[in-house]
Amino acid sequence: MENFRKVRTSEEEMPLPFPDLPPDVVEMKVKEGSKIRNLMNFAMAQMELKGRRQIVFSGCGRAVTKTITCVEIMKRKLGGLHQVTQVRYKTVLEVWENQDPPPDGPAQNLTVHKNVPSICILLSRDPLDPNQTGYQPPEPRHEAGEDTSGSSAKGLKRPLPPPREELLPKKLQVQVSDSPRGSGATAGQLDH
């Protein structure tokens, strides 16, 4: 394969795996090189400014993690969103061209069919069927003043535990001599 280079990649187009979606639903196609900030700016504008009720995030291969990250950010920022997640495989076609073709023949190409994991996540302000595979209800909201130390509500951080004595830096102790022989000089000693 060292003499081949990838010249083209294409994904098979698959319909969204959610029944009864409105025809104008926004699908955020997350790619490996997509910037989360750009994706989130557009998605938040669609949901908040344009008043969309549903949005779909989809990604495959190395973009699956980034897709999930975008969904989690949106759920935390907007709150109250119902979620349905569908995982499947998508076929990706890669065309590789021979860089060192035989002198008497045409250039050789290889076509590689890869099955890569793919994820589609539907977020909805409206309730969805809780019996649907992959359904997650909205996270409960926490009221002000409520103890959130054991939860991950709205980016609140848990208070740090008090430092343990053995982790504190060693103390420098100074001893003063009371004997008349010394002139009251001090000797430093590390406490171990």
Disulfide bonds with the S-S distance in Angstrom:
none
